[in-house]
């Protein structure tokens, strides 16, 4: 295996060395990719979530996503990047060090392969910000805005950054050394954010009246627009994870588009068969389920793998939203767990099943675990177990700290009844 390429592929920023040369094409692509991922959060995800909430909480929902992005990115610069990609010394298996806090010792002339390290920092920061923003969908309409912002800042550093290090941190990192494959964030982003959302949903409690009171989406058109923006931005998410304007980026472009299209059609067909009516909300949900499922595999699989991953990811997402949530009775408001965690879990495991072992690829086949399919699947299983356990424990700890600092994490009954738009932000909710 060409170790240098594998390390570049798996986001190792410490590649800056004498042989590195700035490539304007790669630099332009990575800057554009970071901008596309940025679009996914305060535009795509915010609209996707806002359209599904009730009109009296729509502005608060948007503010939670926007706030998560801003605070999460600041936390990334303060310490998150250092914990994720710094030198952890004796703790290198689980986290980086604190030597790069506030980007200390990183110069504007430093390179990560063929583009500036600062660009890598921004690109990865957008990943950190959208991950914690995903979790907001599970607790909208009842969590304190102050609690949420404190949670975002702490969680980005305490939970997200160590998981990023373990999976993408290079030699010495626990799951990286084990051979775990995660092209663009199946475990790091979607499992992580989706499970954090479920944990928060249980800790904060159900919305008043749930599930007896009808809580219909405010405007499905906003959700559909948000899904379209997410799909558009996802090309930076997955294509940018090739870390250059190269053939792997092209492969990720194809598999991302194909898996998402298949997933959208699959969800439509399932609704048609089960409910006799295909809904726009269902189609938008299928789009996101497909995007999530293909993310860990985008640069590792071919057309057949993308079709299987996308279609099954949609089925699993539908099961999580329409069946599992009702069976278990949890109030995952906007189905962050049902779509992001479950489809992300499937995608992470499916990567081990369908990853190519093709000598024609730029690396000599991505199967690192003894070169065998079952060995790689077991490594993927190990990675989802480690990430799941770390997210579970870390999220509980961070929530209780944030809740204690704000004298309780849930809004009072009067605020919840009135709506958080007026009660918290002093703005009248939309009624479109």
VEXNUVO-498650 format. One record per residue (C-alpha): x, y, z; residue in one letter; residue number from 0. Coordinates in steps of 0.25 Angstrom, whole numbers, plus 5000, padded with zeros to 4 digits. Example, Ala and Ser with C-alpha at 12.3 -4.5 7.8 and 13.67 -1.06 7.14 Angstrom:
# VEXNUVO-498650
+------+-------+------+-----+-----+
| east | north |   up | res |   n |
+------+-------+------+-----+-----+
| 5049 |  4982 | 5031 |   a |   0 |
| 5055 |  4996 | 5029 |   s |   1 |
+------+-------+------+-----+-----+
END
This chain:
# VEXNUVO-498650
+------+-------+------+-----+-----+
| east | north |   up | res |   n |
+------+-------+------+-----+-----+
| 5000 |  5000 | 5000 |   x |   0 |
| 5005 |  5014 | 4997 |   x |   1 |
| 5005 |  5019 | 5011 |   x |   2 |
| 5007 |  5034 | 5007 |   x |   3 |
| 4994 |  5034 | 4999 |   x |   4 |
| 4986 |  5027 | 5010 |   x |   5 |
| 4990 |  5037 | 5020 |   x |   6 |
| 4987 |  5048 | 5011 |   x |   7 |
| 4973 |  5042 | 5008 |   x |   8 |
| 4970 |  5040 | 5023 |   x |   9 |
| 4972 |  5055 | 5026 |   x |  10 |
| 4985 |  5055 | 5032 |   x |  11 |
| 4990 |  5069 | 5033 |   x |  12 |
| 5004 |  5067 | 5037 |   x |  13 |
| 5008 |  5063 | 5023 |   x |  14 |
| 5014 |  5077 | 5022 |   x |  15 |
| 5029 |  5074 | 5018 |   x |  16 |
| 5040 |  5078 | 5009 |   x |  17 |
| 5034 |  5070 | 4997 |   x |  18 |
| 5020 |  5077 | 4998 |   x |  19 |
| 5017 |  5086 | 4987 |   x |  20 |
| 5005 |  5096 | 4986 |   x |  21 |
| 4996 |  5092 | 4975 |   x |  22 |
| 4986 |  5103 | 4971 |   x |  23 |
| 4976 |  5093 | 4966 |   x |  24 |
| 4975 |  5085 | 4979 |   x |  25 |
| 4975 |  5098 | 4987 |   x |  26 |
| 4963 |  5104 | 4979 |   x |  27 |
| 4956 |  5091 | 4980 |   x |  28 |
| 4958 |  5090 | 4995 |   x |  29 |
| 4954 |  5104 | 4998 |   x |  30 |
| 4941 |  5102 | 4989 |   x |  31 |
| 4938 |  5089 | 4997 |   x |  32 |
| 4939 |  5096 | 5010 |   x |  33 |
| 4930 |  5107 | 5005 |   x |  34 |
| 4920 |  5096 | 5000 |   x |  35 |
| 4920 |  5089 | 5014 |   x |  36 |
| 4918 |  5102 | 5020 |   x |  37 |
| 4905 |  5104 | 5012 |   x |  38 |
| 4900 |  5091 | 5017 |   x |  39 |
| 4898 |  5096 | 5031 |   x |  40 |
| 4893 |  5110 | 5033 |   x |  41 |
| 4885 |  5109 | 5020 |   x |  42 |
| 4883 |  5094 | 5016 |   x |  43 |
| 4881 |  5087 | 5030 |   x |  44 |
| 4875 |  5100 | 5036 |   x |  45 |
| 4864 |  5100 | 5025 |   x |  46 |
| 4862 |  5085 | 5026 |   x |  47 |
| 4859 |  5085 | 5041 |   x |  48 |
| 4852 |  5098 | 5041 |   x |  49 |
| 4841 |  5094 | 5031 |   x |  50 |
| 4838 |  5081 | 5040 |   x |  51 |
| 4836 |  5089 | 5053 |   x |  52 |
| 4823 |  5097 | 5057 |   x |  53 |
| 4822 |  5111 | 5054 |   x |  54 |
| 4824 |  5116 | 5068 |   x |  55 |
| 4837 |  5110 | 5069 |   x |  56 |
| 4843 |  5111 | 5054 |   x |  57 |
| 4852 |  5123 | 5057 |   x |  58 |
| 4858 |  5116 | 5070 |   x |  59 |
| 4860 |  5104 | 5061 |   x |  60 |
| 4868 |  5112 | 5051 |   x |  61 |
| 4875 |  5119 | 5062 |   x |  62 |
| 4880 |  5106 | 5068 |   x |  63 |
| 4886 |  5102 | 5055 |   x |  64 |
| 4892 |  5115 | 5052 |   x |  65 |
| 4897 |  5116 | 5067 |   x |  66 |
| 4903 |  5102 | 5066 |   x |  67 |
| 4911 |  5105 | 5054 |   x |  68 |
| 4916 |  5118 | 5059 |   x |  69 |
| 4920 |  5113 | 5073 |   x |  70 |
| 4924 |  5100 | 5068 |   x |  71 |
| 4934 |  5106 | 5058 |   x |  72 |
| 4940 |  5115 | 5069 |   x |  73 |
| 4942 |  5103 | 5078 |   x |  74 |
| 4949 |  5096 | 5067 |   x |  75 |
| 4959 |  5107 | 5066 |   x |  76 |
| 4961 |  5109 | 5081 |   x |  77 |
| 4964 |  5094 | 5084 |   x |  78 |
| 4956 |  5085 | 5075 |   x |  79 |
| 4966 |  5084 | 5063 |   x |  80 |
| 4978 |  5082 | 5073 |   x |  81 |
| 4971 |  5071 | 5080 |   x |  82 |
| 4967 |  5064 | 5067 |   x |  83 |
| 4980 |  5066 | 5059 |   x |  84 |
| 4991 |  5070 | 5069 |   x |  85 |
| 5001 |  5061 | 5075 |   x |  86 |
| 4995 |  5054 | 5087 |   x |  87 |
| 5008 |  5048 | 5092 |   x |  88 |
| 5004 |  5037 | 5102 |   x |  89 |
| 4989 |  5039 | 5099 |   x |  90 |
| 4991 |  5038 | 5084 |   x |  91 |
| 4982 |  5026 | 5083 |   x |  92 |
| 4970 |  5034 | 5087 |   x |  93 |
| 4973 |  5049 | 5085 |   x |  94 |
| 4983 |  5059 | 5080 |   x |  95 |
| 4990 |  5069 | 5089 |   x |  96 |
| 4987 |  5084 | 5092 |   x |  97 |
| 5000 |  5089 | 5085 |   x |  98 |
| 4992 |  5095 | 5074 |   x |  99 |
| 4981 |  5102 | 5082 |   x | 100 |
| 4977 |  5115 | 5075 |   x | 101 |
| 4985 |  5109 | 5063 |   x | 102 |
| 4998 |  5111 | 5070 |   x | 103 |
| 5010 |  5107 | 5063 |   x | 104 |
| 5003 |  5107 | 5049 |   x | 105 |
| 5007 |  5117 | 5039 |   x | 106 |
| 5000 |  5122 | 5027 |   x | 107 |
| 5010 |  5116 | 5018 |   x | 108 |
| 5009 |  5102 | 5024 |   x | 109 |
| 5004 |  5092 | 5014 |   x | 110 |
| 4995 |  5079 | 5016 |   x | 111 |
| 5000 |  5072 | 5004 |   x | 112 |
| 4997 |  5081 | 4992 |   x | 113 |
| 4988 |  5092 | 4999 |   x | 114 |
| 4990 |  5101 | 5011 |   x | 115 |
| 4988 |  5095 | 5025 |   x | 116 |
| 4979 |  5107 | 5028 |   x | 117 |
| 4969 |  5102 | 5017 |   x | 118 |
| 4969 |  5088 | 5024 |   x | 119 |
| 4966 |  5095 | 5037 |   x | 120 |
| 4954 |  5102 | 5031 |   x | 121 |
| 4949 |  5089 | 5024 |   x | 122 |
| 4950 |  5081 | 5036 |   x | 123 |
| 4944 |  5092 | 5044 |   x | 124 |
| 4931 |  5091 | 5036 |   x | 125 |
| 4930 |  5076 | 5038 |   x | 126 |
| 4931 |  5079 | 5053 |   x | 127 |
| 4920 |  5090 | 5053 |   x | 128 |
| 4910 |  5082 | 5045 |   x | 129 |
| 4912 |  5069 | 5053 |   x | 130 |
| 4907 |  5076 | 5066 |   x | 131 |
| 4896 |  5084 | 5058 |   x | 132 |
| 4891 |  5070 | 5054 |   x | 133 |
| 4888 |  5067 | 5069 |   x | 134 |
| 4879 |  5079 | 5070 |   x | 135 |
| 4868 |  5073 | 5062 |   x | 136 |
| 4865 |  5063 | 5074 |   x | 137 |
| 4862 |  5074 | 5084 |   x | 138 |
| 4856 |  5086 | 5077 |   x | 139 |
| 4844 |  5092 | 5084 |   x | 140 |
| 4848 |  5090 | 5098 |   x | 141 |
| 4863 |  5092 | 5101 |   x | 142 |
| 4868 |  5105 | 5106 |   x | 143 |
| 4876 |  5113 | 5096 |   x | 144 |
| 4887 |  5116 | 5106 |   x | 145 |
| 4888 |  5101 | 5110 |   x | 146 |
| 4889 |  5098 | 5095 |   x | 147 |
| 4901 |  5108 | 5092 |   x | 148 |
| 4909 |  5103 | 5104 |   x | 149 |
| 4906 |  5089 | 5100 |   x | 150 |
| 4911 |  5092 | 5086 |   x | 151 |
| 4924 |  5098 | 5091 |   x | 152 |
| 4928 |  5087 | 5101 |   x | 153 |
| 4923 |  5075 | 5092 |   x | 154 |
| 4931 |  5080 | 5080 |   x | 155 |
| 4944 |  5079 | 5088 |   x | 156 |
| 4941 |  5067 | 5098 |   x | 157 |
| 4933 |  5058 | 5089 |   x | 158 |
| 4935 |  5061 | 5074 |   x | 159 |
| 4950 |  5064 | 5074 |   x | 160 |
| 4954 |  5052 | 5081 |   x | 161 |
| 4946 |  5043 | 5071 |   x | 162 |
| 4951 |  5050 | 5059 |   x | 163 |
| 4965 |  5047 | 5064 |   x | 164 |
| 4962 |  5033 | 5067 |   x | 165 |
| 4957 |  5031 | 5053 |   x | 166 |
| 4965 |  5041 | 5044 |   x | 167 |
| 4977 |  5045 | 5053 |   x | 168 |
| 4988 |  5037 | 5046 |   x | 169 |
| 4998 |  5027 | 5052 |   x | 170 |
| 4996 |  5024 | 5066 |   x | 171 |
| 4981 |  5027 | 5066 |   x | 172 |
| 4973 |  5016 | 5071 |   x | 173 |
| 4963 |  5013 | 5060 |   x | 174 |
| 4972 |  5018 | 5049 |   x | 175 |
| 4982 |  5008 | 5053 |   x | 176 |
| 4972 |  4997 | 5053 |   x | 177 |
| 4969 |  5000 | 5039 |   x | 178 |
| 4955 |  5006 | 5040 |   x | 179 |
| 4950 |  5012 | 5027 |   x | 180 |
| 4942 |  5025 | 5028 |   x | 181 |
| 4943 |  5033 | 5015 |   x | 182 |
| 4935 |  5046 | 5019 |   x | 183 |
| 4929 |  5044 | 5033 |   x | 184 |
| 4919 |  5032 | 5034 |   x | 185 |
| 4924 |  5029 | 5048 |   x | 186 |
| 4931 |  5043 | 5051 |   x | 187 |
| 4919 |  5052 | 5047 |   x | 188 |
| 4906 |  5044 | 5045 |   x | 189 |
| 4906 |  5033 | 5055 |   x | 190 |
| 4912 |  5043 | 5065 |   x | 191 |
| 4902 |  5054 | 5063 |   x | 192 |
| 4890 |  5045 | 5062 |   x | 193 |
| 4893 |  5037 | 5075 |   x | 194 |
| 4896 |  5050 | 5082 |   x | 195 |
| 4883 |  5055 | 5078 |   x | 196 |
| 4876 |  5042 | 5083 |   x | 197 |
| 4883 |  5044 | 5097 |   x | 198 |
| 4879 |  5058 | 5098 |   x | 199 |
| 4865 |  5054 | 5095 |   x | 200 |
| 4864 |  5045 | 5106 |   x | 201 |
| 4871 |  5054 | 5116 |   x | 202 |
| 4863 |  5067 | 5112 |   x | 203 |
| 4850 |  5059 | 5112 |   x | 204 |
| 4838 |  5059 | 5102 |   x | 205 |
| 4831 |  5071 | 5097 |   x | 206 |
| 4818 |  5074 | 5104 |   x | 207 |
| 4807 |  5066 | 5098 |   x | 208 |
| 4815 |  5057 | 5091 |   x | 209 |
| 4811 |  5048 | 5084 |   x | 210 |
| 4796 |  5051 | 5086 |   x | 211 |
| 4796 |  5065 | 5081 |   x | 212 |
| 4798 |  5066 | 5066 |   x | 213 |
| 4811 |  5073 | 5063 |   x | 214 |
| 4811 |  5076 | 5048 |   x | 215 |
| 4822 |  5082 | 5039 |   x | 216 |
| 4821 |  5097 | 5038 |   x | 217 |
| 4825 |  5097 | 5023 |   x | 218 |
| 4829 |  5085 | 5015 |   x | 219 |
| 4834 |  5093 | 5004 |   x | 220 |
| 4845 |  5099 | 5013 |   x | 221 |
| 4849 |  5085 | 5017 |   x | 222 |
| 4850 |  5081 | 5002 |   x | 223 |
| 4858 |  5093 | 4999 |   x | 224 |
| 4867 |  5090 | 5011 |   x | 225 |
| 4869 |  5076 | 5005 |   x | 226 |
| 4873 |  5081 | 4992 |   x | 227 |
| 4883 |  5090 | 4998 |   x | 228 |
| 4889 |  5079 | 5006 |   x | 229 |
| 4890 |  5070 | 4994 |   x | 230 |
| 4897 |  5081 | 4987 |   x | 231 |
| 4907 |  5084 | 4998 |   x | 232 |
| 4909 |  5069 | 5000 |   x | 233 |
| 4918 |  5070 | 4988 |   x | 234 |
| 4928 |  5078 | 4996 |   x | 235 |
| 4926 |  5068 | 5008 |   x | 236 |
| 4929 |  5055 | 5000 |   x | 237 |
| 4937 |  5061 | 4988 |   x | 238 |
| 4945 |  5069 | 4997 |   x | 239 |
| 4949 |  5057 | 5005 |   x | 240 |
| 4958 |  5053 | 4993 |   x | 241 |
| 4967 |  5065 | 4997 |   x | 242 |
| 4969 |  5069 | 4983 |   x | 243 |
| 4964 |  5071 | 4969 |   x | 244 |
| 4966 |  5056 | 4966 |   x | 245 |
| 4960 |  5044 | 4961 |   x | 246 |
| 4955 |  5040 | 4975 |   x | 247 |
| 4947 |  5053 | 4976 |   x | 248 |
| 4941 |  5049 | 4963 |   x | 249 |
| 4937 |  5035 | 4968 |   x | 250 |
| 4931 |  5041 | 4981 |   x | 251 |
| 4923 |  5051 | 4972 |   x | 252 |
| 4917 |  5039 | 4964 |   x | 253 |
| 4914 |  5030 | 4976 |   x | 254 |
| 4908 |  5042 | 4984 |   x | 255 |
| 4899 |  5045 | 4973 |   x | 256 |
| 4895 |  5031 | 4970 |   x | 257 |
| 4893 |  5026 | 4984 |   x | 258 |
| 4884 |  5039 | 4988 |   x | 259 |
| 4876 |  5037 | 4975 |   x | 260 |
| 4873 |  5023 | 4978 |   x | 261 |
| 4870 |  5026 | 4993 |   x | 262 |
| 4860 |  5036 | 4989 |   x | 263 |
| 4853 |  5027 | 4979 |   x | 264 |
| 4853 |  5016 | 4990 |   x | 265 |
| 4846 |  5024 | 5000 |   x | 266 |
| 4836 |  5029 | 4990 |   x | 267 |
| 4832 |  5015 | 4986 |   x | 268 |
| 4832 |  5010 | 5001 |   x | 269 |
| 4822 |  5021 | 5004 |   x | 270 |
| 4814 |  5018 | 4992 |   x | 271 |
| 4813 |  5004 | 4996 |   x | 272 |
| 4811 |  5006 | 5011 |   x | 273 |
| 4803 |  5019 | 5012 |   x | 274 |
| 4797 |  5019 | 4997 |   x | 275 |
| 4802 |  5033 | 4996 |   x | 276 |
| 4817 |  5038 | 4993 |   x | 277 |
| 4820 |  5050 | 5001 |   x | 278 |
| 4830 |  5062 | 4998 |   x | 279 |
| 4834 |  5061 | 5012 |   x | 280 |
| 4837 |  5046 | 5010 |   x | 281 |
| 4845 |  5049 | 4997 |   x | 282 |
| 4853 |  5059 | 5004 |   x | 283 |
| 4856 |  5049 | 5016 |   x | 284 |
| 4860 |  5039 | 5006 |   x | 285 |
| 4870 |  5049 | 5000 |   x | 286 |
| 4877 |  5051 | 5013 |   x | 287 |
| 4877 |  5036 | 5017 |   x | 288 |
| 4884 |  5033 | 5004 |   x | 289 |
| 4894 |  5044 | 5006 |   x | 290 |
| 4897 |  5040 | 5020 |   x | 291 |
| 4898 |  5025 | 5016 |   x | 292 |
| 4908 |  5027 | 5005 |   x | 293 |
| 4917 |  5037 | 5012 |   x | 294 |
| 4926 |  5027 | 5019 |   x | 295 |
| 4928 |  5019 | 5006 |   x | 296 |
| 4927 |  5030 | 4995 |   x | 297 |
| 4942 |  5029 | 4991 |   x | 298 |
| 4943 |  5014 | 4993 |   x | 299 |
| 4931 |  5007 | 4985 |   x | 300 |
| 4927 |  5006 | 4971 |   x | 301 |
| 4913 |  5007 | 4964 |   x | 302 |
| 4907 |  4994 | 4970 |   x | 303 |
| 4912 |  4997 | 4984 |   x | 304 |
| 4906 |  5011 | 4983 |   x | 305 |
| 4892 |  5006 | 4978 |   x | 306 |
| 4892 |  4996 | 4989 |   x | 307 |
| 4896 |  5005 | 5000 |   x | 308 |
| 4887 |  5016 | 4996 |   x | 309 |
| 4874 |  5007 | 4995 |   x | 310 |
| 4877 |  5000 | 5008 |   x | 311 |
| 4880 |  5013 | 5015 |   x | 312 |
| 4867 |  5018 | 5011 |   x | 313 |
| 4859 |  5006 | 5016 |   x | 314 |
| 4867 |  5007 | 5029 |   x | 315 |
| 4864 |  5021 | 5030 |   x | 316 |
| 4849 |  5019 | 5028 |   x | 317 |
| 4849 |  5008 | 5038 |   x | 318 |
| 4855 |  5017 | 5048 |   x | 319 |
| 4845 |  5029 | 5046 |   x | 320 |
| 4832 |  5021 | 5044 |   x | 321 |
| 4834 |  5009 | 5052 |   x | 322 |
| 4845 |  5009 | 5062 |   x | 323 |
| 4842 |  5023 | 5068 |   x | 324 |
| 4828 |  5018 | 5071 |   x | 325 |
| 4832 |  5005 | 5077 |   x | 326 |
| 4842 |  5011 | 5086 |   x | 327 |
| 4834 |  5024 | 5089 |   x | 328 |
| 4845 |  5034 | 5089 |   x | 329 |
| 4843 |  5048 | 5084 |   x | 330 |
| 4853 |  5050 | 5074 |   x | 331 |
| 4847 |  5063 | 5068 |   x | 332 |
| 4853 |  5063 | 5054 |   x | 333 |
| 4858 |  5049 | 5053 |   x | 334 |
| 4873 |  5052 | 5055 |   x | 335 |
| 4875 |  5038 | 5061 |   x | 336 |
| 4865 |  5031 | 5051 |   x | 337 |
| 4872 |  5036 | 5039 |   x | 338 |
| 4886 |  5041 | 5042 |   x | 339 |
| 4890 |  5030 | 5053 |   x | 340 |
| 4883 |  5018 | 5046 |   x | 341 |
| 4887 |  5021 | 5032 |   x | 342 |
| 4901 |  5025 | 5036 |   x | 343 |
| 4902 |  5012 | 5044 |   x | 344 |
| 4898 |  5004 | 5032 |   x | 345 |
| 4908 |  5012 | 5023 |   x | 346 |
| 4919 |  5010 | 5032 |   x | 347 |
| 4917 |  4995 | 5032 |   x | 348 |
| 4914 |  4994 | 5018 |   x | 349 |
| 4927 |  5001 | 5014 |   x | 350 |
| 4934 |  4988 | 5019 |   x | 351 |
| 4925 |  4980 | 5011 |   x | 352 |
| 4926 |  4987 | 4998 |   x | 353 |
| 4939 |  4995 | 4998 |   x | 354 |
| 4947 |  4992 | 4985 |   x | 355 |
| 4961 |  4985 | 4986 |   x | 356 |
| 4964 |  4990 | 4972 |   x | 357 |
| 4979 |  4991 | 4968 |   x | 358 |
| 4975 |  5002 | 4958 |   x | 359 |
| 4971 |  5011 | 4969 |   x | 360 |
| 4982 |  5021 | 4973 |   x | 361 |
| 4984 |  5013 | 4986 |   x | 362 |
| 4986 |  4998 | 4986 |   x | 363 |
| 4972 |  4995 | 4990 |   x | 364 |
| 4966 |  5001 | 5003 |   x | 365 |
| 4964 |  4987 | 5010 |   x | 366 |
| 4974 |  4989 | 5022 |   x | 367 |
| 4970 |  4978 | 5031 |   x | 368 |
| 4978 |  4967 | 5026 |   x | 369 |
| 4973 |  4970 | 5012 |   x | 370 |
| 4960 |  4961 | 5014 |   x | 371 |
| 4946 |  4965 | 5014 |   x | 372 |
| 4941 |  4959 | 5027 |   x | 373 |
| 4953 |  4965 | 5034 |   x | 374 |
| 4950 |  4979 | 5029 |   x | 375 |
| 4935 |  4977 | 5033 |   x | 376 |
| 4940 |  4973 | 5047 |   x | 377 |
| 4948 |  4986 | 5048 |   x | 378 |
| 4936 |  4994 | 5043 |   x | 379 |
| 4928 |  4987 | 5054 |   x | 380 |
| 4939 |  4991 | 5064 |   x | 381 |
| 4939 |  5005 | 5060 |   x | 382 |
| 4924 |  5007 | 5061 |   x | 383 |
| 4924 |  5001 | 5075 |   x | 384 |
| 4935 |  5010 | 5080 |   x | 385 |
| 4929 |  5023 | 5074 |   x | 386 |
| 4916 |  5019 | 5080 |   x | 387 |
| 4921 |  5017 | 5094 |   x | 388 |
| 4929 |  5029 | 5094 |   x | 389 |
| 4918 |  5038 | 5088 |   x | 390 |
| 4908 |  5032 | 5098 |   x | 391 |
| 4916 |  5034 | 5111 |   x | 392 |
| 4922 |  5048 | 5106 |   x | 393 |
| 4909 |  5054 | 5102 |   x | 394 |
| 4903 |  5050 | 5116 |   x | 395 |
| 4914 |  5057 | 5123 |   x | 396 |
| 4914 |  5069 | 5114 |   x | 397 |
| 4899 |  5071 | 5115 |   x | 398 |
| 4899 |  5071 | 5131 |   x | 399 |
| 4910 |  5081 | 5131 |   x | 400 |
| 4903 |  5090 | 5122 |   x | 401 |
| 4890 |  5088 | 5129 |   x | 402 |
| 4896 |  5091 | 5143 |   x | 403 |
| 4902 |  5104 | 5137 |   x | 404 |
| 4889 |  5109 | 5132 |   x | 405 |
| 4881 |  5104 | 5144 |   x | 406 |
| 4873 |  5093 | 5136 |   x | 407 |
| 4874 |  5090 | 5122 |   x | 408 |
| 4859 |  5090 | 5119 |   x | 409 |
| 4850 |  5103 | 5117 |   x | 410 |
| 4838 |  5105 | 5126 |   x | 411 |
| 4824 |  5100 | 5123 |   x | 412 |
| 4820 |  5114 | 5120 |   x | 413 |
| 4831 |  5117 | 5110 |   x | 414 |
| 4829 |  5103 | 5103 |   x | 415 |
| 4814 |  5106 | 5102 |   x | 416 |
| 4816 |  5120 | 5096 |   x | 417 |
| 4827 |  5116 | 5087 |   x | 418 |
| 4842 |  5119 | 5087 |   x | 419 |
| 4841 |  5129 | 5076 |   x | 420 |
| 4834 |  5140 | 5084 |   x | 421 |
| 4838 |  5135 | 5098 |   x | 422 |
| 4853 |  5133 | 5096 |   x | 423 |
| 4856 |  5142 | 5084 |   x | 424 |
| 4846 |  5153 | 5084 |   x | 425 |
| 4842 |  5150 | 5070 |   x | 426 |
| 4829 |  5145 | 5064 |   x | 427 |
| 4829 |  5131 | 5058 |   x | 428 |
| 4826 |  5130 | 5043 |   x | 429 |
| 4813 |  5125 | 5039 |   x | 430 |
| 4814 |  5122 | 5024 |   x | 431 |
+------+-------+------+-----+-----+
END
